[in-house]
Amino acid sequence: MKAVVVEHFGGPEVLQARSVPMPVPGAGEVRVRLMATGVNPVETYIRAGAYGAAPSLPYVPGNDGAGIVDAVGAGVENVQVGERVFVAATGAKRNTGTYATSVVCDAAAVGRLPHDVSFQQGAGIGTPGLAAGDALFVRARVQPGETVLVHGASGGVGMLAVQLAHRIGCVVYGTAGDERGRTLVERLGAVRAFDHHAEGYLDEILEATDGRGVDAVLDMAAHANLMKDVRITHTRGRIVVVGSRGSLDFDPRTLMSNDLDVRGMNVNNLRPDEFNLVMHALEAALAGGMRVVVAQAFPLANAAEAHRAVEARGKDGKIILVAEVGARDGRADA
């Protein structure tokens, strides 16, 4: 099979297409013939050698994808050969990820992909969907009727978080850096999207909530926003740190007056029951109309260009690698 292999850490140019042996699923595992693969920012950090839990070299990057199950191991009952599925993060085995035409993963790490959802869209579910579900349902424990603010709502995690929160009856607000992104966020279910570059956007959020503030915040850039989040979070609200690209000076006393919680999250820490809960929520949301917006798709052999696009951070939606020709146009029957 074809795969993108990293033989040493470095820039995007270290992503090289190679022929590698076809993996065989063991007990409790499935093999998925991948049509498309999702590209996530964390994969650029790992490739550069700037991530704590670095894989051993050489390795095939990637955690997410979508395709068709073509082999199952002993004891697998939840999925059958021929099913359309998405592959969720933490599912890849044997140091072989999803930047490939096939991948072996735990049977629990695949979810059913409805026929009206394209493989390209399905490839953007795994890591972003687990992160959004973990942040909302496990860490923030949001309830119907609560008000949720999603920072960076036009990105891969943000656009799924907006839809998941909206689907369960939350009042959702979002932020995005440009007008196109804000229009997208509102189309996905947010009551209103704010420009996080605008000087007075915090006042606008407070005004929109009648001065009350929000019950929960999902923050994709806590290094820039955490102190601002404190100002706009209601008494006993929860701030979930989904991402951060730096440190900050922080006075814990700012949390005391409103009994605020700041909670970190990492999908690798999900317990099996939590993982299954989020996977079921994602399957149900997809069946109910939740969609991934694909910003740009690259052929598998052009993984280096895809990483450069992710690092540029100029796209609203997901960057995708296309493993097979039939999936390039995003058709649901690809």
PyMOL commands that set and color helices and strands:
alter all, ss='L'
color gray80, all
select helices_A, chain A and resi 12-14+41-47+107-109+119-122+126-139+156-167+179-187+201-208+222-231+252-255+267-269+272-287+300-312+325-327
alter helices_A, ss='H'
color red, helices_A
select strands_A, chain A and resi 2-6+15-19+29-39+64-72+84-87+102-106+110-112+147-150+171-176+192-195+214-219+233-241+261-264+294-299+318-322
alter strands_A, ss='S'
color yellow, strands_A
deselect
rebuild
show_as cartoon
